[in-house]
Amino acid sequence: MLMRQMRQNTKIIMLVTALAFVALMVFEWGMDMSGRSGGGGSLGRVGGTTVSVQQYQNTVRNLYNQIQASQEEPISSQQNNEIDDMAWDQVVNQILVQDELDRRGIRVTDDEVRRAARVSPPPEFQQDPAFQNEQGQFDLGLYQQFIGQAGQDPQFLLQLEQYYRQLLPRNKLIRQVTAGVFVTDEELWQRYVDRNERVEATFIAVDPEMRVPDTEIEVTPAEVEQYYDENEEDFEVPATANIRYTFISKAPTAADSAAALEQAREIRQRIVDGGEDFAELARSESGDQASAQAGGDLGAFMRNQLEPAFEEAAFSLPIGDVSEPVQTSSGYHIIEVTERNEEQEQVRVRHILVPIERGGESEVRLLTRADSLETLAEDSSMEEAAAAFGLEVREGEIDEEVASLPLVGRADEAQDWIFTDQEGLGATSPLFENSDVFYMIELLDESPARTLTLEEVSGEIEAQLRRERKTARTMEVAQEWAERLRSGTASLEELAEEIGVAVQTAGPFSRMDFVPGLGQASPAVGVAFGVPVGEVGGPVVAQDRIVLLRVDEKTEASREAWEQQKEVQRGQLTNEIQQARLDQWIEGLRAETRIVDNRAEYFRAAEEQAEQGFQQMPGLF
């Protein structure tokens, strides 16, 4: 029976052969098992190895399938572009890693393969319901029972063996590259303190621009010119294009939101009135696929880790009760608290998510409208087409480095259309899309990349030099104010009234928080944690202002609470350090290797050849 269940999950089994290794390495391999497959032409080189079209297309296909499986909506054209670049990076990384495996002579034995196959199943198996117990958790015994019966399917065993012969050498390489990573208790404690020690402070912030008149600061033309000559590279600007654009939002409508709320209420009633199991409903109904596999379990979290509405419900809901639908940016959540530790301000919850998204009819109307806009724009101007649909038309700018438009967001396709396809002034684009909108642009004019002249930036430079000198002068006076505060001859409130600035309060905040008026991880935040309660710190510069502050209250981090979660924290931080080291290592390999990317040239030539072939076919049109 178990073998029959697994044969019904052929897609999951076959996906194993597309993976090379897991754990910390963020690489996905789309090549044959040697990592050296070829054929179909060349797209470039990585050192002495040719990148074949077949390699690249296989990787693109694997990525496309994985991403499509992770989302309900079709892959957008923007995602297609991202997949193309991700596939190239993965092919390059695969070749570099394979070269390194060869250079280090890393191999794997038959015993290692057999042992790993029995105790380290691929992630896809761990997520498969056939290997989960009644609580929805992976059962190694069920998996091993299957492996014991798998001799009935030699082809599958061969695929599994190939998977581990890819995985294990790379895991060995990971261990070599990240060897020696160990996080001390002192590092863990300091990291915990940074996130859990809290301060409340009173402060004043003085703006040097307001404090020092322009007439008191002299900036000469010679100084401006000297600054320009020393920092000329700072004034390089990319090629830019002025455009006109219109767009159709993909955002769900009010009706879609109402439908999601109604669905969430119905699911809750099935639990409260019908007695249906929360975990089973999470697996079948939740839009959060990651937690759905675990019956909706999100694990434990502390305050300030989740959105306010969700957190408020989680910390106020009685254990075992099922909440009314709670709305966040993700949609509507049905929440159940399973554990709570009031002393540590920690809670464990599970949830069922009903995302707010366009329904069937709403989605059809959206796509019909987008198609109609594109069709109408082909026979008229973009402005006329937009007016026919009551759409706003705006003007904006896109350059070779930044592709973003107000109310549209990322506009990578428009950027490629302008600077790569080079359609020319006055041209109207096809309809593009990103995750938020459909959009269309009209090219008004273009400017090439250049360096701004001294005349163009002299005013900016003069203002910057003037601002720096005002800050320095204000800092001198602020040092005198600080001495008065520390000597007790004036209070912070008295000084504020004397110099005409407002007294502000902040907190409680941690070292990692963004603090209005003080910034994030700024010198002012550092001062707040560096002086004793009741004393004054500063002056320091924060957000272009001179800050003096008094620490009013400080809450120390709990050593006992830290001890209880120390090992979990150690594992998380170790993984972070290992991942950072792996990233640095692969970037080092890329920097040392000559990498030639000829994709654009290859596919442009292929497209031209295909067009010529169509034109030569008699009677085709």
N, C-alpha and C positions, 0 to 999 in steps of 0.2 A: 504493500500500500504506500509506503514511504517513497519508494522509487517511482510509483505512478504519480504521486503528488509532485515530485521534482520534475518529472517529464512535462508536467503541465506548466512549469515555470521555466521553459527553455530560454526565454529572453534573458532572464536573470543569470542563468548558468553561462550562457554564451558571453555575457558582459564581462565575466571574469577574465576572458582572454584578451580583453582590450585594456586591462589595467596592468601596470608594471609594478608599482609598489605604493604602499599607503603610509600610515604613521605620520611622520613629520614632513616628508617630501611632497611638495605641491607640484608634482609632475604627473602628467597623464600621457601614456605612450600609445600612438596610433599606428605603429609599424608592425612589420613581421617580427617573429620572435628573436631574430638576430639583432634587431635594431639597425640593420644595414641594408634593408630592402631597397631595390631600385626599380628602374623601368619607367617608361612613359615620359622621358625627357628630364632635363635638369632645371631646377629653380634657383640654384646657387650652390655655395660650398661652405662647409664648416671645417676650417683647417684643410686637411687633405681629403675630406670625405664629401662626396657629392650628395646634395639634397635632391632626391627624385620627386617628380610630380606625384608618383604613386604614394610615396611616404606622406607627403603633405596632404593629399586628398583623403587618405585613410584617416589621418589625424583630425582633419576638418570634419569628416563624417562622424567619427566617434564623439567629438565634442558636441556637434550638432544634436546627435541623438540623446546625449546625456542632458544637455540643457533643455531640449524639448520635453524630455521625460519629467523634468523638475518643475515645469510650469504648464498651465492649461492653455494660455494664449499662444498663438503661433509665434515663432521666432521672427522678430522684426528685422528690417533691413539694417538698422544700426547694430543689432546683435550679430547679424551675419558678418559685418565688418570686424567686430570685436573677436568673433570666433576665428576669422582668418588670421588675425595677428596672434591670438593665443595659440593657434595651431603651429604657426611658424616658430614661436618661442619654444613650444614643447618639442618640436622636431630638433631644433638646435640643441636644447638641453639634453635630449636623449642621446644625440651623437657625442656631445661633450662627456656625458656621464659614462657612456659605453667606452669611450677612449680611456677614461680614468680607470674604469674597471679592468681593462686590458693592461694598462700601465702598471697597476698595483697587483695584477695577477690574482684577483679575487675570484674564487670559484665556490661551488656548493656541492656537497656530497649527496649520494642517494639517501643515506640515513637522515640527513638534515631535511630533505624534501619530505620523506615519509613522516617524520616527527612533526614538522610544521603543518602538514595536511591534516593531522589528527587533532592538534591542539590550538591551531591558529587559523580558523576558517576565514575566508574572504569576507569583507563587510557585507556583501550582497546576501550571503548565506545567513549572517547574523540577523539581518532584517527580514528574512523570509518567514512568513507565518508557519511554514512546515516545520521550522526548528524552534518554535517558541512554545513556552508552557502556558498554562491557563492564565497566568498573570501577565502574559505578553512579553516575558523576558526570554532571551536566548537560552536554549537548553543544549549544552555541549553534548550530553548523552544522546539526544536525538540526532545531532549532527554526526557523531561517531557511529551511531547505528547505520546511518545512511552510507557513510564511507565504507563500512564493513560490507554492505550489500552492493557497492558500486562496481564490483567486478563484473556485474551483468552488463555494464555499459563501458567498454574499453575506450571508446572515443571520448567520453567525459573524463575518464581518468587521465588520458593523455592531455586534455586541455588543462586540467587541474595541475598536472605536473609542470606543464609549460609556464603556468602562472607562477608557481613557486620558484622555478628556475630563473624567472625574471625578478621576483620579489626578494628572495633571500640574499643574492649578491649585493643588491642595492641597500638592503638593510645593514649588511656588513659595512658597506661604504658609509652609510649614515653614522654608524657607531665610530668609525675611524675619524670622520670629519668632526664629530661633536664630542670626541673623547675628552675627558677632563672637565666636563661641565658639572659643577657642583655648587649649590647655593647654600651659603652658611646661614645659621640661625640669625646672626647679626644682620645680614642682608634682608632676610625675611621680616624680621622685626621692624627694621627701618621702613620697609615698604608698607607694612601694616600701619605703622604710625602715620606715614604720609597720607594715608586714606582715612584714618579713623580719629586721629587727634584733631580737636576742633577749637577754634578761637572766635571770640566776639570782640570787636574793636570799634573805637570811635576815631574818626580821622578828619583832617582837612586836606583839600587838594587845591593848589594854587596854580593858575594858568599863567605861564610866563608871558604869553602873547598879550594878556590883559594887564599884567603887572608892569611891564616895561614898555614905554612908548617907542614907536619906530624911530622917532627923532633922536633918541639916545644911542642908537646902534648904527654904526657906519659900516657899509659893505662897499668896497671900491670895485670898479670894473676890472681891475687887474686881478683881484681876488676871485672874482667870478670866472674869469678866463682861466686862471690857474686850476681852479676846481674842475672846470670842463676838461682841460687837457689831461688831468690826472684820472678822470673817471669817464672818459669818452665812451667806453663800452657800455656804460649804464644807459646811454641815450640811443642805443640801437633799437629800432622798431621793426617788426615783421611786416611783410606785405599785408595790406588790408583791403577790404572790399566793403563799400556801402551798399546796402541792400534794402529792398522793400519786401515785407513778408506778411503772410496771413496764416492762420492756424485753426484747427478744430481740436478742442480738448477731448481727451479720452476719459476724463474724470467721471466717476459714477454719478448718476442723477439722484435727485431727492427720492424718486421712486425706487431706485436701486438700494438706497440706504434703508428705506422703509421695509423693503422686502427682506433685507438681511436681518433687520431687527426682528421682524416677525418670525423668520426662520430660527433665530436664536431663542426666542421665547418658546417656540414649539419644542425645540430640543430640551430646554430646561423643564418644561412640563412633562416630557416623557420620562425624565429622571425623577422629578418630585412626585408626580401623580401616578405615573405608570410603573414606577419601580425599575426602570431599565438601568443597566449598569453604566456608570459614568465612563469607565475605561473603554468599554466596548463602543459606546457612542463616540468617544474621542477618536478611536481608530477608524470608524466608518464615516464620521461627519466633520471632523475638525479640518480646517484649512491650513493648520500648522502641521505640515507633514513630519517635521522632525520630532515634535513631541507626541504626535498621534500614535507613532509606533510604540511609544512607551505608555500608552493609555492616557495621554495628555499631560504626563508628569513633566514639569519644568525644572524640577530640582529645587534646591534651597537658594535663597538670595536674601540680601540684607537691604536696608533702606537706601534710597537714592540710586537703585540699580535699574528700576523699571519706570515706565511712564506713570505720572502721578495718579491718574484715575485707577489704573490697575493696582498700584501699590496701596492706595487708600483702601480699596476693597480687600486686598490680601491681608492687611494688618488689622482690619476691623471685623471681618467676617468670622463668626464662630466656627470652630473646627468641625468639619463634617457637613456644614450647611452649604447649599448651592446658591450662588449669587444670582440676582437678576442680571440681564445682559449689561456688561460694562463696555463702554465705547472707548477705543484708543485709535491711534493712527492706523493700526492694522485691521480694525474692524470691531465686531462685537465679541466679547469673551464671556463665557460661562465659567465661573471660577469656583473651585473647592479647595479649602485649606486643609491639608492633611497633617501638618505639624507646625508648631510655633514655639519659639524660644524667646520669651519677652525680655529676659535679661540681656541676651545678645542681639536683640532686635533682628531676629532671623526667622524666616518663614519658609515653609515648603508647600507648594501648591501644584495643582494640575488644572488644566483649562481645556475648553473646546472653543476654537476660534471659528467664527463665521465672518469671512472677509466681506467688505463692501465692494462689490464689483458689478460691472454691467451684466445684466441677465441676457437671456437669449434674444428677445425682441429688441432690447436696448442696444445690444451689440450689433445686430443686423442693421438697425437704423443708423448707427454710427458709421459702419463700413459703407453703407449705401450713400450716405452723405459725402464721405471722403471720396469715393469713386466718382460721384457726380461732380464734385468740385474739380477734380483733376480733368475729367472729360470736358467740362465747360471751359476751363482755362486753355485747353488746346485750340479752341476756336475763337477765343476772345482774350482780352488782357487779364492779368491776375486780379487787378482792381475790380474789373467788371464781374468776374466770377465770384470774388469775395462779396461784392455788393448784392449779388443775386441770392446769396445764402445768409445775408445779414452778418457777415464776419468782419472783425476789426482788421484794418491794414495798418501796419506799423513800419517804421524805418529803423534800421539797426546797422551794426558793424560786426564783421567777422574777420579775423586775421588768421595767419597760418599757424599760430600757436594756441589761440583761444577760440573755441567754437561754442559759444553760448549766446542765447538770445533771451531777452525778458519775456516771461510767460511761456516760453518754449522750452528752455533748458538747453541740454546738449544738442548741438547741430552739426555733428561730425559729417553727416552725409552732405550737407550743404557746403561744408568746408572742402570736402573732396571734389564736389561738383565745380566749385569756383576755381580752386587752385590746381587741381589735377586734371580734370576734364577740360577746363578752360573753354567754356561755352561762349564767352564773349559778352560785351556790354549789351544790355537790353534784353538778354535771354531770360526766359522763365523756366524754372526748374520743374522736373516731375514732382509728384507728391512724395515727400519724405516722411519718416516717422521716427519717434523715439518712444520711450515707455509712457510718456505723458500726453503727447499730442501727435496729430498729423500736421505737417506744415509745408509751405511752398514759398519759394523766394524768387525775386526778380533782381537781377544784378544791375545796379545803377552806375557805379564806377569803381575803379581799382587804383591802388597806389602800391608801387614796388617797395620791397624792403630797403631801408636806408638808415643813416645815422642823422638824428636831428641836429640842426646847426646850432651854433652858439647863440645866434640871435633868437632862435625859437625857444631855447631853454634858459636864457639868461635870467628871466623873471623868476622861474622856478628855483634856480640855483641861489639867487639873491635871497629869496624867501627862506630857503633852507639854512643858509649861513646865518641869516638874521635870527631865525628861531633857535639855532644852536647857541648863539651868543646871549640871547635873552634867557635861555635856560641856565646857562652858566652863571649869569649875574643874579638870577633869582635864587639859585642854589647857595650863593654866598650869603645872601640875606637870610635864607631859611636855616642855615647853620647857626646864625645868631638867635633866631627864634627857638631853635631846639635847645640851646644852652639855657635860655630863660625858662623853658618848660621843665627841663631836668633839674634846674636849681630851685624850682618852686616859686619863682617870682611871678609867674603867670600860669593859668590853667589853659588847656586846649580851647575851652569854650571862650575864655576871655581873649585869647589871641585871635580866634576866629572873628569875634566882634570887632576887635581893633583893626584888623586888616581887611575886613569886609568880605569874608567868605563864609559859606555855610558849613555847619558841623554835620557830618554824615556818620551813619553807623553801618556796620557790616557783620554778618555772621548769624549763627555759627557756620564756619566754613573750614574745609580741610586744605591742606597744601595743594591738592589736585583740582580744587574747584575753581570755576571762573567767578570772580567777585566783582560786581559792578563798582566802578570807580577805582579798583585796584588791579584788575586784570587777572590773568591766570599764570601761575608759576612766575610771577613778576618779583622784582626786588621788594616791592611793598608787602606782598604776601609772605616772602621770606622773613622780612623784619617782624611781621606780626607773630611769627612762631619763634623768633629769636630773642625777644625781650620778655622779662617777667611780667606777671599780671600787675597792673597799676602803673607801669613805667611807659615812657614814650620812646618810640623808635623813629628813625629817619634823620634828616630828609633823604628821600629817594625819588627817582623818576618813575612814574607809572602812568601809562596812557597819555604821555606828553604833558603831564602835570607833576608838580613837586608835592610830595605827600609827607605829612607828619601824622603819626597815629599813636593812640594809646590802647594798650591791651586791657580790656575790661574783664574778660573771663576766659579761662582755658580749661578744656575737658581732656584729660589724658586718655590715651588708648589703653584698653584693658589687656593686661598681660595674660590673664586667665583665658579670656575669649580668644586671644591669639594662639595660645597653646592648643586649644581644642581644634583649630582649623589649620594649624601650621603645616601638616604634611600635605593636605590638599593644596595649600598655597605653594608649597615647595614644588609639587608636581607641575602646577600651572606655570610657575616662573621658569622652571627647568625647560619645559617645552618651548616657552617663548624664546629663551636664550638659544636653545638648539636650533629653532627655526631661523632666528636671526643669523646664526653662524652658517647655516646651510645656504641662506640667501646670499650672504657675503661670499661664500665659497663658489657658488655657481656664477655670481657676477664676476668673480676673479677669473674663473675659467673663460668666460665670455670676453673679458678685457684682454686676455693673453692670446686669444685665438682670432685669426682673421676670418670674419664671417661676411659672406657675400650674399646679398638678398636681391635676386633678379626676378622676383614674382611679378612686379608691375610690367616689366618688359616682356616677360614670357606670355602673360595672359593678354596683353595688348596685341602682341603679334598673333596669338591664337585667334583672337576676336577678328582681327583684320583678315586673316586667312579664311575664317568661316564665312565672313561677309562676301569675300570674293567668290567662294564656292557657291553660295546661293545665287549670286548674280550670274554665274556661268551656267546655271541649270536652266535649260530651255523650257519655256511654258510654265515656269513655277508661279509667276504672277501674271 
